[in-house]
Amino acid sequence: MVASADMNHINKLLDRVDDLVNEPGLRDLRITFEEFKSFADLRQRLPPLSMAIFSYGKVNGFLTKQDLKRAAYYVCEVDLSDRVVDIIFHVFNTNRDGHLSSEEFLRALQR
């Protein structure tokens, strides 16, 4: 997932990947090739996803897991599993505030 990210953010994202082992709910989490492929497909549809995320996102600028899943499915026809969404929310929360903002997520993916 991190391999497709903007190189300006790669170090922060890799730090977050390293932190996965310290998270009890995420340390043993594995995704299948199909789940990885669904994220890659989503990455290829970034412009419509960006619009959807800003439309579905809550007024405070933070995404919920449901917002992301809904945008991916209805706009990009990509069905993200709960496991993939959990990893996305951990890895792309680069400021470690416990929330994933629309800007954090999209900025990390844009090249």
N, CA, C and O atoms as a GROMACS GRO file, in nm:
protein
  444
    1MET      N    1   0.082  -0.119   0.000
    1MET     CA    2   0.000   0.000   0.000
    1MET      C    3   0.086   0.125   0.000
    1MET      O    4   0.056   0.222  -0.070
    2VAL      N    5   0.190   0.122   0.077
    2VAL     CA    6   0.278   0.238   0.089
    2VAL      C    7   0.356   0.260  -0.039
    2VAL      O    8   0.393   0.373  -0.071
    3ALA      N    9   0.382   0.154  -0.114
    3ALA     CA   10   0.462   0.166  -0.236
    3ALA      C   11   0.399   0.259  -0.338
    3ALA      O   12   0.470   0.315  -0.422
    4SER      N   13   0.268   0.276  -0.333
    4SER     CA   14   0.202   0.362  -0.430
    4SER      C   15   0.190   0.506  -0.382
    4SER      O   16   0.131   0.590  -0.450
    5ALA      N   17   0.244   0.535  -0.267
    5ALA     CA   18   0.228   0.668  -0.207
    5ALA      C   19   0.326   0.768  -0.264
    5ALA      O   20   0.425   0.733  -0.330
    6ASP      N   21   0.297   0.893  -0.238
    6ASP     CA   22   0.384   1.003  -0.276
    6ASP      C   23   0.518   0.986  -0.202
    6ASP      O   24   0.520   0.966  -0.081
    7MET      N   25   0.627   0.994  -0.274
    7MET     CA   26   0.760   0.973  -0.215
    7MET      C   27   0.794   1.076  -0.108
    7MET      O   28   0.878   1.051  -0.023
    8ASN      N   29   0.730   1.192  -0.111
    8ASN     CA   30   0.754   1.293  -0.008
    8ASN      C   31   0.703   1.249   0.129
    8ASN      O   32   0.744   1.304   0.231
    9HIS      N   33   0.615   1.151   0.131
    9HIS     CA   34   0.555   1.106   0.257
    9HIS      C   35   0.598   0.965   0.294
    9HIS      O   36   0.551   0.910   0.394
   10ILE      N   37   0.685   0.906   0.216
   10ILE     CA   38   0.716   0.764   0.232
   10ILE      C   39   0.776   0.730   0.368
   10ILE      O   40   0.741   0.627   0.426
   11ASN      N   41   0.863   0.814   0.422
   11ASN     CA   42   0.925   0.783   0.550
   11ASN      C   43   0.824   0.780   0.664
   11ASN      O   44   0.828   0.691   0.748
   12LYS      N   45   0.733   0.876   0.666
   12LYS     CA   46   0.628   0.876   0.768
   12LYS      C   47   0.540   0.753   0.756
   12LYS      O   48   0.504   0.691   0.856
   13LEU      N   49   0.507   0.717   0.633
   13LEU     CA   50   0.421   0.601   0.612
   13LEU      C   51   0.491   0.472   0.651
   13LEU      O   52   0.429   0.384   0.710
   14LEU      N   53   0.618   0.461   0.619
   14LEU     CA   54   0.692   0.341   0.658
   14LEU      C   55   0.705   0.330   0.810
   14LEU      O   56   0.702   0.220   0.865
   15ASP      N   57   0.718   0.444   0.877
   15ASP     CA   58   0.718   0.443   1.024
   15ASP      C   59   0.586   0.389   1.077
   15ASP      O   60   0.583   0.312   1.174
   16ARG      N   61   0.477   0.428   1.013
   16ARG     CA   62   0.345   0.380   1.056
   16ARG      C   63   0.331   0.231   1.030
   16ARG      O   64   0.268   0.160   1.109
   17VAL      N   65   0.388   0.181   0.921
   17VAL     CA   66   0.386   0.038   0.893
   17VAL      C   67   0.463  -0.036   1.003
   17VAL      O   68   0.418  -0.138   1.054
   18ASP      N   69   0.580   0.017   1.040
   18ASP     CA   70   0.659  -0.043   1.147
   18ASP      C   71   0.580  -0.048   1.278
   18ASP      O   72   0.596  -0.141   1.356
   19ASP      N   73   0.497   0.053   1.301
   19ASP     CA   74   0.418   0.060   1.424
   19ASP      C   75   0.306  -0.043   1.430
   19ASP      O   76   0.249  -0.066   1.536
   20LEU      N   77   0.273  -0.104   1.318
   20LEU     CA   78   0.165  -0.204   1.317
   20LEU      C   79   0.189  -0.315   1.418
   20LEU      O   80   0.094  -0.367   1.477
   21VAL      N   81   0.315  -0.352   1.440
   21VAL     CA   82   0.344  -0.461   1.534
   21VAL      C   83   0.314  -0.423   1.678
   21VAL      O   84   0.301  -0.511   1.764
   22ASN      N   85   0.302  -0.295   1.706
   22ASN     CA   86   0.272  -0.249   1.842
   22ASN      C   87   0.123  -0.232   1.868
   22ASN      O   88   0.083  -0.198   1.979
   23GLU      N   89   0.042  -0.255   1.767
   23GLU     CA   90  -0.102  -0.239   1.780
   23GLU      C   91  -0.167  -0.376   1.794
   23GLU      O   92  -0.166  -0.455   1.699
   24PRO      N   93  -0.223  -0.406   1.911
   24PRO     CA   94  -0.280  -0.540   1.934
   24PRO      C   95  -0.382  -0.584   1.830
   24PRO      O   96  -0.383  -0.700   1.790
   25GLY      N   97  -0.468  -0.495   1.786
   25GLY     CA   98  -0.570  -0.533   1.688
   25GLY      C   99  -0.518  -0.544   1.546
   25GLY      O  100  -0.587  -0.596   1.459
   26LEU      N  101  -0.397  -0.496   1.522
   26LEU     CA  102  -0.344  -0.494   1.386
   26LEU      C  103  -0.221  -0.581   1.366
   26LEU      O  104  -0.188  -0.616   1.252
   27ARG      N  105  -0.154  -0.616   1.473
   27ARG     CA  106  -0.025  -0.685   1.460
   27ARG      C  107  -0.034  -0.816   1.384
   27ARG      O  108   0.058  -0.850   1.310
   28ASP      N  109  -0.142  -0.890   1.401
   28ASP     CA  110  -0.155  -1.018   1.333
   28ASP      C  111  -0.244  -1.012   1.210
   28ASP      O  112  -0.277  -1.114   1.150
   29LEU      N  113  -0.281  -0.893   1.172
   29LEU     CA  114  -0.370  -0.874   1.058
   29LEU      C  115  -0.294  -0.896   0.928
   29LEU      O  116  -0.186  -0.840   0.907
   30ARG      N  117  -0.352  -0.976   0.842
   30ARG     CA  118  -0.294  -1.002   0.710
   30ARG      C  119  -0.402  -0.978   0.606
   30ARG      O  120  -0.520  -1.000   0.631
   31ILE      N  121  -0.361  -0.933   0.489
   31ILE     CA  122  -0.457  -0.916   0.381
   31ILE      C  123  -0.422  -1.011   0.267
   31ILE      O  124  -0.306  -1.049   0.250
   32THR      N  125  -0.522  -1.047   0.193
   32THR     CA  126  -0.503  -1.137   0.079
   32THR      C  127  -0.455  -1.057  -0.042
   32THR      O  128  -0.457  -0.934  -0.042
   33PHE      N  129  -0.413  -1.129  -0.143
   33PHE     CA  130  -0.373  -1.064  -0.267
   33PHE      C  131  -0.492  -0.988  -0.326
   33PHE      O  132  -0.475  -0.878  -0.378
   34GLU      N  133  -0.610  -1.046  -0.320
   34GLU     CA  134  -0.730  -0.980  -0.373
   34GLU      C  135  -0.759  -0.850  -0.298
   34GLU      O  136  -0.799  -0.751  -0.359
   35GLU      N  137  -0.739  -0.850  -0.167
   35GLU     CA  138  -0.760  -0.728  -0.089
   35GLU      C  139  -0.657  -0.622  -0.127
   35GLU      O  140  -0.690  -0.504  -0.139
   36PHE      N  141  -0.533  -0.664  -0.145
   36PHE     CA  142  -0.429  -0.571  -0.189
   36PHE      C  143  -0.464  -0.514  -0.327
   36PHE      O  144  -0.449  -0.395  -0.351
   37LYS      N  145  -0.510  -0.602  -0.416
   37LYS     CA  146  -0.547  -0.560  -0.551
   37LYS      C  147  -0.662  -0.459  -0.547
   37LYS      O  148  -0.665  -0.365  -0.627
   38SER      N  149  -0.755  -0.477  -0.457
   38SER     CA  150  -0.867  -0.382  -0.448
   38SER      C  151  -0.816  -0.243  -0.410
   38SER      O  152  -0.866  -0.142  -0.460
   39PHE      N  153  -0.716  -0.237  -0.320
   39PHE     CA  154  -0.658  -0.108  -0.284
   39PHE      C  155  -0.584  -0.048  -0.404
   39PHE      O  156  -0.593   0.072  -0.430
   40ALA      N  157  -0.512  -0.132  -0.478
   40ALA     CA  158  -0.440  -0.084  -0.597
   40ALA      C  159  -0.539  -0.031  -0.701
   40ALA      O  160  -0.514   0.070  -0.766
   41ASP      N  161  -0.652  -0.100  -0.717
   41ASP     CA  162  -0.756  -0.053  -0.810
   41ASP      C  163  -0.809   0.082  -0.765
   41ASP      O  164  -0.833   0.171  -0.847
   42LEU      N  165  -0.828   0.097  -0.636
   42LEU     CA  166  -0.877   0.224  -0.582
   42LEU      C  167  -0.777   0.335  -0.610
   42LEU      O  168  -0.815   0.447  -0.645
   43ARG      N  169  -0.651   0.305  -0.594
   43ARG     CA  170  -0.544   0.403  -0.618
   43ARG      C  171  -0.546   0.453  -0.762
   43ARG      O  172  -0.513   0.568  -0.789
   44GLN      N  173  -0.585   0.366  -0.854
   44GLN     CA  174  -0.593   0.403  -0.995
   44GLN      C  175  -0.711   0.496  -1.024
   44GLN      O  176  -0.717   0.558  -1.130
   45ARG      N  177  -0.803   0.504  -0.931
   45ARG     CA  178  -0.923   0.588  -0.949
   45ARG      C  179  -0.922   0.706  -0.852
   45ARG      O  180  -1.026   0.742  -0.797
   46LEU      N  181  -0.808   0.763  -0.831
   46LEU     CA  182  -0.793   0.868  -0.730
   46LEU      C  183  -0.876   0.994  -0.755
   46LEU      O  184  -0.933   1.046  -0.659
   47PRO      N  185  -0.885   1.046  -0.877
   47PRO     CA  186  -0.965   1.170  -0.895
   47PRO      C  187  -1.112   1.156  -0.851
   47PRO      O  188  -1.159   1.240  -0.774
   48PRO      N  189  -1.186   1.054  -0.897
   48PRO     CA  190  -1.324   1.045  -0.848
   48PRO      C  191  -1.331   1.010  -0.699
   48PRO      O  192  -1.423   1.053  -0.630
   49LEU      N  193  -1.233   0.934  -0.651
   49LEU     CA  194  -1.231   0.902  -0.508
   49LEU      C  195  -1.212   1.029  -0.426
   49LEU      O  196  -1.277   1.046  -0.322
   50SER      N  197  -1.124   1.117  -0.471
   50SER     CA  198  -1.100   1.243  -0.400
   50SER      C  199  -1.229   1.323  -0.386
   50SER      O  200  -1.261   1.373  -0.278
   51MET      N  201  -1.302   1.335  -0.495
   51MET     CA  202  -1.427   1.410  -0.491
   51MET      C  203  -1.526   1.344  -0.396
   51MET      O  204  -1.595   1.412  -0.319
   52ALA      N  205  -1.534   1.214  -0.401
   52ALA     CA  206  -1.628   1.142  -0.315
   52ALA      C  207  -1.591   1.155  -0.168
   52ALA      O  208  -1.679   1.174  -0.083
   53ILE      N  209  -1.464   1.146  -0.137
   53ILE     CA  210  -1.420   1.156   0.002
   53ILE      C  211  -1.455   1.292   0.060
   53ILE      O  212  -1.502   1.302   0.173
   54PHE      N  213  -1.433   1.395  -0.017
   54PHE     CA  214  -1.467   1.528   0.033
   54PHE      C  215  -1.619   1.546   0.043
   54PHE      O  216  -1.667   1.623   0.126
   55SER      N  217  -1.694   1.477  -0.040
   55SER     CA  218  -1.840   1.484  -0.033
   55SER      C  219  -1.896   1.403   0.083
   55SER      O  220  -1.985   1.448   0.154
   56TYR      N  221  -1.842   1.282   0.102
   56TYR     CA  222  -1.893   1.194   0.207
   56TYR      C  223  -1.836   1.225   0.344
   56TYR      O  224  -1.897   1.193   0.446
   57GLY      N  225  -1.718   1.288   0.347
   57GLY     CA  226  -1.652   1.316   0.475
   57GLY      C  227  -1.737   1.404   0.565
   57GLY      O  228  -1.815   1.486   0.518
   58LYS      N  229  -1.720   1.386   0.692
   58LYS     CA  230  -1.795   1.465   0.789
   58LYS      C  231  -1.751   1.610   0.784
   58LYS      O  232  -1.644   1.641   0.731
   59VAL      N  233  -1.831   1.696   0.839
   59VAL     CA  234  -1.807   1.841   0.836
   59VAL      C  235  -1.674   1.876   0.901
   59VAL      O  236  -1.609   1.973   0.860
   60ASN      N  237  -1.632   1.800   1.002
   60ASN     CA  238  -1.507   1.833   1.073
   60ASN      C  239  -1.382   1.795   0.995
   60ASN      O  240  -1.271   1.816   1.044
   61GLY      N  241  -1.396   1.739   0.876
   61GLY     CA  242  -1.281   1.706   0.793
   61GLY      C  243  -1.223   1.569   0.814
   61GLY      O  244  -1.130   1.530   0.744
   62PHE      N  245  -1.277   1.494   0.911
   62PHE     CA  246  -1.226   1.360   0.936
   62PHE      C  247  -1.310   1.257   0.863
   62PHE      O  248  -1.432   1.269   0.852
   63LEU      N  249  -1.243   1.157   0.813
   63LEU     CA  250  -1.311   1.045   0.748
   63LEU      C  251  -1.349   0.942   0.852
   63LEU      O  252  -1.277   0.922   0.950
   64THR      N  253  -1.459   0.877   0.830
   64THR     CA  254  -1.489   0.758   0.908
   64THR      C  255  -1.457   0.638   0.819
   64THR      O  256  -1.444   0.652   0.697
   65LYS      N  257  -1.444   0.524   0.879
   65LYS     CA  258  -1.418   0.404   0.800
   65LYS      C  259  -1.534   0.379   0.704
   65LYS      O  260  -1.515   0.336   0.590
   66GLN      N  261  -1.654   0.407   0.752
   66GLN     CA  262  -1.772   0.388   0.667
   66GLN      C  263  -1.772   0.485   0.549
   66GLN      O  264  -1.811   0.448   0.438
   67ASP      N  265  -1.728   0.610   0.572
   67ASP     CA  266  -1.718   0.707   0.462
   67ASP      C  267  -1.627   0.655   0.352
   67ASP      O  268  -1.661   0.661   0.233
   68LEU      N  269  -1.512   0.603   0.391
   68LEU     CA  270  -1.415   0.554   0.293
   68LEU      C  271  -1.471   0.434   0.217
   68LEU      O  272  -1.461   0.428   0.095
   69LYS      N  273  -1.529   0.340   0.290
   69LYS     CA  274  -1.585   0.221   0.225
   69LYS      C  275  -1.697   0.260   0.128
   69LYS      O  276  -1.705   0.207   0.017
   70ARG      N  277  -1.782   0.351   0.170
   70ARG     CA  278  -1.894   0.394   0.086
   70ARG      C  279  -1.844   0.463  -0.040
   70ARG      O  280  -1.892   0.434  -0.150
   71ALA      N  281  -1.748   0.553  -0.026
   71ALA     CA  282  -1.695   0.623  -0.142
   71ALA      C  283  -1.628   0.526  -0.238
   71ALA      O  284  -1.648   0.535  -0.359
   72ALA      N  285  -1.550   0.434  -0.185
   72ALA     CA  286  -1.481   0.337  -0.270
   72ALA      C  287  -1.581   0.252  -0.348
   72ALA      O  288  -1.564   0.227  -0.467
   73TYR      N  289  -1.685   0.209  -0.280
   73TYR     CA  290  -1.781   0.119  -0.342
   73TYR      C  291  -1.872   0.190  -0.443
   73TYR      O  292  -1.885   0.146  -0.557
   74TYR      N  293  -1.932   0.298  -0.401
   74TYR     CA  294  -2.032   0.363  -0.487
   74TYR      C  295  -1.971   0.446  -0.600
   74TYR      O  296  -2.032   0.459  -0.706
   75VAL      N  297  -1.854   0.501  -0.578
   75VAL     CA  298  -1.795   0.586  -0.681
   75VAL      C  299  -1.695   0.509  -0.767
   75VAL      O  300  -1.690   0.528  -0.889
   76CYS      N  301  -1.618   0.423  -0.705
   76CYS     CA  302  -1.510   0.353  -0.777
   76CYS      C  303  -1.539   0.205  -0.802
   76CYS      O  304  -1.460   0.137  -0.868
   77GLU      N  305  -1.651   0.156  -0.749
   77GLU     CA  306  -1.688   0.015  -0.763
   77GLU      C  307  -1.581  -0.078  -0.707
   77GLU      O  308  -1.554  -0.185  -0.763
   78VAL      N  309  -1.520  -0.036  -0.596
   78VAL     CA  310  -1.419  -0.115  -0.529
   78VAL      C  311  -1.470  -0.146  -0.389
   78VAL      O  312  -1.506  -0.056  -0.313
   79ASP      N  313  -1.475  -0.274  -0.356
   79ASP     CA  314  -1.524  -0.318  -0.226
   79ASP      C  315  -1.404  -0.342  -0.134
   79ASP      O  316  -1.335  -0.444  -0.146
   80LEU      N  317  -1.380  -0.249  -0.043
   80LEU     CA  318  -1.269  -0.263   0.051
   80LEU      C  319  -1.312  -0.345   0.172
   80LEU      O  320  -1.419  -0.323   0.228
   81SER      N  321  -1.229  -0.441   0.210
   81SER     CA  322  -1.260  -0.521   0.329
   81SER      C  323  -1.234  -0.439   0.455
   81SER      O  324  -1.162  -0.338   0.451
   82ASP      N  325  -1.291  -0.482   0.564
   82ASP     CA  326  -1.267  -0.414   0.692
   82ASP      C  327  -1.119  -0.418   0.728
   82ASP      O  328  -1.067  -0.323   0.786
   83ARG      N  329  -1.051  -0.528   0.695
   83ARG     CA  330  -0.907  -0.539   0.726
   83ARG      C  331  -0.827  -0.432   0.652
   83ARG      O  332  -0.740  -0.367   0.710
   84VAL      N  333  -0.856  -0.414   0.524
   84VAL     CA  334  -0.785  -0.314   0.446
   84VAL      C  335  -0.813  -0.174   0.501
   84VAL      O  336  -0.721  -0.093   0.514
   85VAL      N  337  -0.936  -0.147   0.534
   85VAL     CA  338  -0.972  -0.016   0.588
   85VAL      C  339  -0.903   0.008   0.722
   85VAL      O  340  -0.856   0.120   0.748
   86ASP      N  341  -0.895  -0.093   0.807
   86ASP     CA  342  -0.824  -0.078   0.935
   86ASP      C  343  -0.678  -0.043   0.913
   86ASP      O  344  -0.623   0.044   0.982
   87ILE      N  345  -0.614  -0.109   0.818
   87ILE     CA  346  -0.473  -0.081   0.790
   87ILE      C  347  -0.458   0.059   0.730
   87ILE      O  348  -0.367   0.133   0.768
   88ILE      N  349  -0.546   0.095   0.638
   88ILE     CA  350  -0.541   0.230   0.579
   88ILE      C  351  -0.550   0.335   0.688
   88ILE      O  352  -0.473   0.431   0.689
   89PHE      N  353  -0.645   0.318   0.780
   89PHE     CA  354  -0.664   0.418   0.884
   89PHE      C  355  -0.544   0.426   0.977
   89PHE      O  356  -0.515   0.533   1.031
   90HIS      N  357  -0.474   0.317   0.998
   90HIS     CA  358  -0.354   0.322   1.082
   90HIS      C  359  -0.237   0.385   1.006
   90HIS      O  360  -0.174   0.479   1.055
   91VAL      N  361  -0.208   0.334   0.888
   91VAL     CA  362  -0.088   0.376   0.815
   91VAL      C  363  -0.096   0.521   0.769
   91VAL      O  364   0.002   0.594   0.780
   92PHE      N  365  -0.210   0.563   0.719
   92PHE     CA  366  -0.219   0.697   0.662
   92PHE      C  367  -0.248   0.806   0.764
   92PHE      O  368  -0.254   0.924   0.728
   93ASN      N  369  -0.266   0.770   0.890
   93ASN     CA  370  -0.281   0.869   0.997
   93ASN      C  371  -0.141   0.910   1.041
   93ASN      O  372  -0.096   0.874   1.150
   94THR      N  373  -0.074   0.985   0.957
   94THR     CA  374   0.068   1.014   0.978
   94THR      C  375   0.096   1.106   1.097
   94THR      O  376   0.206   1.103   1.152
   95ASN      N  377  -0.001   1.186   1.137
   95ASN     CA  378   0.024   1.272   1.253
   95ASN      C  379  -0.013   1.203   1.385
   95ASN      O  380   0.001   1.262   1.492
   96ARG      N  381  -0.060   1.080   1.375
   96ARG     CA  382  -0.087   0.994   1.491
   96ARG      C  383  -0.186   1.053   1.590
   96ARG      O  384  -0.175   1.031   1.711
   97ASP      N  385  -0.282   1.127   1.539
   97ASP     CA  386  -0.381   1.187   1.629
   97ASP      C  387  -0.503   1.098   1.651
   97ASP      O  388  -0.596   1.136   1.722
   98GLY      N  389  -0.503   0.980   1.590
   98GLY     CA  390  -0.615   0.888   1.606
   98GLY      C  391  -0.729   0.912   1.508
   98GLY      O  392  -0.828   0.840   1.510
   99HIS      N  393  -0.714   1.012   1.423
   99HIS     CA  394  -0.816   1.044   1.322
   99HIS      C  395  -0.750   1.045   1.185
   99HIS      O  396  -0.632   1.079   1.173
  100LEU      N  397  -0.824   1.008   1.084
  100LEU     CA  398  -0.775   1.017   0.948
  100LEU      C  399  -0.850   1.129   0.877
  100LEU      O  400  -0.971   1.121   0.857
  101SER      N  401  -0.776   1.231   0.841
  101SER     CA  402  -0.840   1.342   0.769
  101SER      C  403  -0.839   1.312   0.620
  101SER      O  404  -0.758   1.234   0.571
  102SER      N  405  -0.931   1.375   0.550
  102SER     CA  406  -0.936   1.360   0.405
  102SER      C  407  -0.803   1.401   0.344
  102SER      O  408  -0.752   1.335   0.253
  103GLU      N  409  -0.746   1.510   0.395
  103GLU     CA  410  -0.620   1.561   0.341
  103GLU      C  411  -0.506   1.463   0.364
  103GLU      O  412  -0.424   1.441   0.274
  104GLU      N  413  -0.498   1.404   0.484
  104GLU     CA  414  -0.391   1.308   0.512
  104GLU      C  415  -0.394   1.192   0.413
  104GLU      O  416  -0.292   1.156   0.354
  105PHE      N  417  -0.511   1.137   0.396
  105PHE     CA  418  -0.525   1.021   0.309
  105PHE      C  419  -0.493   1.054   0.164
  105PHE      O  420  -0.413   0.984   0.100
  106LEU      N  421  -0.552   1.158   0.113
  106LEU     CA  422  -0.534   1.191  -0.028
  106LEU      C  423  -0.396   1.246  -0.058
  106LEU      O  424  -0.338   1.217  -0.163
  107ARG      N  425  -0.341   1.326   0.033
  107ARG     CA  426  -0.207   1.382   0.013
  107ARG      C  427  -0.104   1.270   0.005
  107ARG      O  428  -0.010   1.277  -0.075
  108ALA      N  429  -0.120   1.169   0.086
  108ALA     CA  430  -0.024   1.058   0.086
  108ALA      C  431  -0.029   0.979  -0.044
  108ALA      O  432   0.073   0.925  -0.087
  109LEU      N  433  -0.145   0.971  -0.106
  109LEU     CA  434  -0.159   0.891  -0.227
  109LEU      C  435  -0.128   0.966  -0.355
  109LEU      O  436  -0.094   0.904  -0.456
  110GLN      N  437  -0.140   1.098  -0.353
  110GLN     CA  438  -0.117   1.174  -0.475
  110GLN      C  439   0.031   1.184  -0.506
  110GLN      O  440   0.113   1.210  -0.418
  111ARG      N  441   0.063   1.162  -0.631
  111ARG     CA  442   0.203   1.171  -0.674
  111ARG      C  443   0.227   1.302  -0.742
  111ARG      O  444   0.339   1.329  -0.785
   0.00000   0.00000   0.00000
